[in-house]
């Protein structure tokens, strides 16, 4: 089987050039990643998932489960329940959970409430669970901004979330977390 080369697009920043460096990920074969994603803004979210799957496949990782929830507000609860559902099955349990969603600003304060809740919920999960929960929720003013972050000028946030998950899994395996 021929080895595929990947070229990743990313936002140009002097502070994030190493983010997409996947050269050191060889030791994360068979990494287990679960995805919790929203049904809201499904075209955007499905592109995030596709990017994640490309990276997982390229690095021999396994997407163990995909769990849909109605909206971003429900993501933290679903991540926690998914994690707990594997308490008796460590061998198949995910080593990281990626949360995907897209919240687009409207004309009411709802945007701020949802963004704050999902951000704080994922933060809490990272402090509470023994595996990382990767924040892949796009918080946007417009739909156009989403596409800039899914292969446009700002890289591909689905790919970046997968790389982040793999790096965190590698750290966890190396340190025995």
C-alpha positions as CSV (number, residue, x, y, z in Angstrom):
1,X,0.0,0.0,0.0
2,X,1.4,3.3,-1.0
3,X,1.9,5.9,1.7
4,X,-0.2,9.0,1.1
5,X,1.3,12.4,1.7
6,X,-0.9,15.0,3.3
7,X,-0.7,18.7,2.8
8,X,-2.4,20.7,5.5
9,X,-3.6,24.2,5.2
10,X,-3.6,26.4,8.2
11,X,-4.0,29.9,9.3
12,X,-0.6,31.6,9.1
13,X,0.6,32.5,12.5
14,X,4.0,32.6,14.0
15,X,2.6,31.1,17.2
16,X,0.9,28.0,15.7
17,X,3.3,26.6,13.1
18,X,3.9,23.5,15.1
19,X,0.2,22.7,15.7
20,X,-0.1,20.7,12.5
21,X,3.3,19.0,12.7
22,X,2.4,15.3,12.6
23,X,5.9,14.0,12.3
24,X,6.0,12.7,15.9
25,X,2.7,10.9,15.8
26,X,4.0,7.5,14.6
27,X,3.6,6.0,18.1
28,X,-0.2,6.6,18.3
29,X,-1.3,3.7,16.0
30,X,-4.7,2.3,16.9
31,X,-5.5,5.5,18.9
32,X,-9.1,5.4,19.8
33,X,-11.1,8.6,19.3
34,X,-14.8,9.2,19.9
35,X,-16.7,12.1,18.3
36,X,-19.7,13.9,19.8
37,X,-21.3,16.2,17.2
38,X,-24.3,18.4,16.8
39,X,-27.1,18.0,14.3
40,X,-27.4,21.8,14.1
41,X,-25.5,23.3,11.2
42,X,-25.0,19.8,9.8
43,X,-23.2,20.7,6.6
44,X,-20.5,22.5,8.5
45,X,-20.2,19.8,11.2
46,X,-20.1,17.0,8.6
47,X,-17.1,18.7,7.0
48,X,-15.4,18.9,10.4
49,X,-15.9,15.2,10.9
50,X,-14.6,14.4,7.4
51,X,-11.4,16.3,8.2
52,X,-11.1,14.4,11.4
53,X,-11.6,11.1,9.7
54,X,-8.9,11.9,7.1
55,X,-6.3,12.5,9.8
56,X,-7.4,9.5,11.8
57,X,-7.0,7.3,8.8
58,X,-3.7,8.8,7.8
59,X,-2.3,8.0,11.3
60,X,-3.9,4.6,11.9
61,X,-6.3,5.9,14.5
62,X,-9.8,4.4,15.0
63,X,-13.0,6.4,15.4
64,X,-14.7,4.2,17.9
65,X,-18.0,6.0,18.0
66,X,-19.9,9.0,16.7
67,X,-22.7,10.3,18.8
68,X,-25.1,13.0,17.5
69,X,-26.8,15.5,19.8
70,X,-29.3,18.1,18.9
71,X,-27.2,21.2,19.6
72,X,-23.9,22.5,21.1
73,X,-25.5,23.0,24.5
74,X,-25.9,19.2,24.8
75,X,-22.3,18.4,23.9
76,X,-20.8,18.3,27.5
77,X,-23.5,16.0,28.8
78,X,-23.2,13.6,25.9
79,X,-19.4,13.5,26.2
80,X,-19.6,12.7,29.8
81,X,-22.2,9.9,29.3
82,X,-20.2,8.5,26.4
83,X,-17.1,8.4,28.7
84,X,-19.1,6.7,31.5
85,X,-20.5,4.1,29.1
86,X,-17.0,2.6,28.8
87,X,-16.2,2.4,32.5
88,X,-16.3,-1.4,32.3
89,X,-14.6,-1.7,28.9
90,X,-11.2,0.1,29.1
91,X,-9.8,-2.0,26.2
92,X,-12.3,-0.4,23.8
93,X,-12.8,3.0,25.6
94,X,-11.9,6.1,23.6
95,X,-8.6,7.7,24.6
96,X,-9.9,11.1,23.6
97,X,-13.3,12.7,22.7
98,X,-13.6,15.4,20.1
99,X,-16.6,17.7,20.3
100,X,-17.8,19.1,17.0
101,X,-20.3,21.8,16.5
102,X,-20.9,25.2,14.9
103,X,-22.7,28.1,16.7
104,X,-23.5,31.0,14.4
105,X,-24.3,34.4,15.9
106,X,-27.9,35.5,15.5
107,X,-29.8,38.6,16.6
108,X,-30.3,37.6,20.2
109,X,-28.0,36.9,23.2
110,X,-28.6,33.1,22.7
111,X,-25.2,32.9,20.9
112,X,-23.3,34.1,24.0
113,X,-25.2,31.7,26.3
114,X,-24.6,28.7,24.2
115,X,-20.9,29.5,23.5
116,X,-20.2,30.1,27.2
117,X,-22.0,26.9,28.3
118,X,-20.3,24.6,25.8
119,X,-16.9,26.1,26.5
120,X,-17.2,25.9,30.2
121,X,-18.7,22.4,29.9
122,X,-15.8,21.1,27.9
123,X,-13.3,22.8,30.3
124,X,-15.0,21.0,33.2
125,X,-14.7,17.6,31.3
126,X,-11.0,18.2,30.8
127,X,-10.6,18.7,34.5
128,X,-12.9,15.8,35.5
129,X,-12.3,13.0,33.0
130,X,-9.2,10.9,32.7
131,X,-9.1,11.5,28.9
132,X,-9.0,14.8,27.0
133,X,-12.1,16.4,25.4
134,X,-11.0,18.3,22.4
135,X,-12.9,21.6,21.7
136,X,-13.9,21.5,18.0
137,X,-16.9,23.8,18.4
138,X,-16.7,26.7,15.9
139,X,-18.1,30.0,17.3
140,X,-18.8,32.2,14.3
141,X,-20.4,35.4,13.3
142,X,-21.4,34.1,9.8
143,X,-21.5,30.8,7.9
144,X,-18.8,32.1,5.6
145,X,-16.4,32.2,8.5
146,X,-17.1,28.4,8.9
147,X,-15.9,27.7,5.4
148,X,-12.8,29.8,5.9
149,X,-12.0,27.4,8.8
150,X,-12.8,24.2,6.9
151,X,-10.2,24.4,4.2
152,X,-10.0,28.1,3.6
153,X,-7.6,30.8,4.9
154,X,-7.9,29.5,8.5
155,X,-7.0,25.9,7.8
156,X,-9.3,23.0,8.6
157,X,-10.5,22.8,12.1
158,X,-11.7,19.2,11.8
159,X,-8.2,18.1,10.9
160,X,-6.7,20.3,13.6
161,X,-9.0,18.7,16.2
162,X,-7.9,15.2,15.2
163,X,-4.2,16.2,15.3
164,X,-4.8,17.7,18.8
165,X,-6.5,14.5,20.0
166,X,-3.6,12.4,18.7
167,X,-1.0,14.6,20.3
168,X,-2.9,14.4,23.6
169,X,-3.2,10.6,23.3
170,X,0.5,10.4,22.7
171,X,1.2,12.5,25.8
172,X,-1.2,10.4,27.8
173,X,0.4,7.1,26.7
174,X,4.0,8.4,27.3
175,X,3.2,9.7,30.7
176,X,0.9,6.9,31.8
177,X,-2.0,9.3,32.5
